[in-house]
Amino acid sequence: MTNLLWPGDDRADDLMTDAALLEAMIAVEQAWLHVIVAAGIAPPEAACQLTGVLTAEDIAAVGAAAEDTGNPIVALTTELRRRLPAVPAQWLHRGLTSQDTLDTALAVSVRDVADRLRQQLAGHVSKLTDVVADHRSTAMTARTLTQHAVPTTFGMKAATWLRAILDAADALPALNLPAQIGGAAGTMAAATELARLRGVPGDPATVATDLAAGTADTLGLTAVPAWHTNRSPITRAGDALVACTDAWGRIAADVLTLSRPEIGELSEDPDGGRGGSSTMPHKHNPVLSVLIRRAAITAPPLAGTLHTAAALNNDERADGAWHAEWETLRVLARRTVIAGSHCTDLLDGLRINVDRMRANIGTGINAEQQAIADLAEAVPSPHYYGTAEPVIDAALKRAHSFIAGRQ
């Protein structure tokens, strides 16, 4: 995709694009058709390969027709049936409802996003582990409310970044959305009735439940009872995405402040070809940090929309709240992946100016230490880093455990 007003949009590749979502929707229909044929609900001749029946060239037509029904699934299944042989066309989508196909397709798509984010965060953990270890004793000034506070080390600051990245990685399991198979009102009534009328052995309700589980397994998703109006899977996913942008935004905020020329303690890669100005040749703007911060600012309101939609779900399918989720989740997911890619480039090219950190340490930052020494009637210690060392050790231990767990 290309978005002139969201520079870097192409970094998300085809994740959750219309083409990817169309493919995921068809995969859901394919998985369901497969399980109802295998269970003996649909006749063997209903088995059919749906892949390739519709292509990216059909997206515009499906999208235009979606306005008539409020979602793209009716148009999708109508077009599929038009192109399929009679028996597969008759059995396509039987026992499902539009929400099943759309929610489950979103689950498949978000899973792919989660895979990308896991790779990104793993790279960030690895890079920051080295930074923390290398600079655990690099002295610098801590700043509170924009002013010099007390001494710290850059290793301590980077350990704070690292812990936030690890927290974001811990939240990623929430992005593994389950399949949503509930039928017209969450009761799987049609599938249960078909199992009974077609004489499938066993309790019809159990057969229907097994069909949902089989569909989830085919798609590589987990099977849970229908969550059609319990939108906690969606809100958990949104929160996990925001945990990522929060962590990256924290790093970007520090880089933006500490790369100011009058501070100069950090800077983005000067050889990256980025940061130019349209009129000022001398400028080297920290553009990666700017773009990351952009995502960190806009992500929480998107997650807030998902929570609002969840709270306003009503009846057995919400009238507008469900619909509000789709594009919101897509935009949030893509922007998170883009920000993660930008953060990878930022950390890979980050310049750490140890000399400027040392030069910026003013005598005033020892005022608290001296006050404590005066109170104790003793000579101040040579360093005033408090618990920085054990905090750094704990962060590194956690990071090493995370890295080992991925091997």
PyMOL commands that set and color helices and strands:
alter all, ss='L'
color gray80, all
select helices_A, chain A and resi 9-12+18-38+44-46+56-66+73-83+86-91+98-134+154-175+189-197+204-219+232-258+287-311+321-349+354-359+363-376+388-405
alter helices_A, ss='H'
color red, helices_A
select strands_A, chain A and resi 139-144+147-153+266-267+351-352
alter strands_A, ss='S'
color yellow, strands_A
deselect
rebuild
show_as cartoon
